[in-house]
Amino acid sequence: MTPNELLIWLSARGEGSWPQFRGAIETLDLANSSTDETEDAQLSLQQRVRFNLERLGHVEFDTPGFEDRWRVVPPALAVCDHGQEAMAVFCGARTPRLLESIERAARGLLLERTAVTDCPDIIRIHVPQSHSLEELAQRAGIRCQLDAPAALLSHLPRADSLAGSKAEDLPAAGKDWDVKQFVIEKKRMKWQSITLREANAPRAQGLFCFTRFQIPHYFLREGSRTVRVPGAIGKYWILNQSRRRVLRYARKEQQLAVPAIFRPPILTERAIVLCSGFPPSLTSVRGRRWLKYEEVPEEIAGMVAEVLRQDLL
């Protein structure tokens, strides 16, 4: 079975639990689909497929009020304005009938369907003006979100804000915990192993990762306050406090790059990915691994920098 068939299966179910998703991956036998060319090559197959489904806006995982579960997003065209043209990415649920409907509605337009590792096919539609995409969506009976990257970024909280984060103490006892602290040094940024006792020391500050049964839990401690946060948000909070800047933007190529260890939070990354429809590529420069996102308009790159509280270098 392929990632395309997986998305059709998920769409038929609508929602479910993480064990059901993991079981589907194992049943569909996608184990040979990974390559070393992606930044997620060292992650489990379930996590690689999950991240790609999230990046492309197909499936939501572990959202507030829906913890430890997944649900498929309603089908939609996510539109990005590229100046001389508008481009839409087909996101959300898929069925064979809906795919046929999209292809019929797009006749006379430039429709691309590209296979990508560990990901359902990327379906993109190019038109001179966005109103053609609205008409296409109406004919196909699906939603159309204009300026999707900008619309998403405009509703995201800034990385230096912990508003809405849940106060929760660090685990202080128990076996099988693998504990690490995120450390920013002069030339290196890494996870450093520490003991459970060291993490709970009164003076211990910063971002901590507690892993048990292959499930990571991230905590951010500032002064006497400890909150639970997504790992990526915690990293950018630490970067902001340290006044470190990691975003790179090549205006001529419209390429946004970030060190692989600082992959943006999932919704921020989704906005970046929807500019092109493709997950980031991985390159190595002077021993550092970088994620590179293509076809990112300068306006969107600026909004990403604002959300992450970074400067574009």
Buried (B, 14 or more C-beta within 10 A) or exposed (E): BBBBEBBBEBBEEEEBEBEBBBEBBEEBEBEEBBEEEBBBEEBEBBBBBBBBBBBBBBBBBBEEEEEEBBBBBEBBBBBBBBEEEBBBBBBBBBEEEBBEBBEEBBEEBEBEEEEBBBBBBBBBBBBEEBEBBBEBBEEBEBBBBBBBBBBBBEEBBEBEEBEEBEEEEBBEEEEEBEBBBBBBEEEEBEBEEBEBEEBBEEEBBBBBBBBBEEEEBBBBBEEEEBBBBEBBBBBBBBBBBEEEBBBBBEEEEBBBBBBBBBBBBBBBBBBBBBBBBBBBBBEEEEEEEBBBBBBBBEEBBEBBBBBBBBEBE
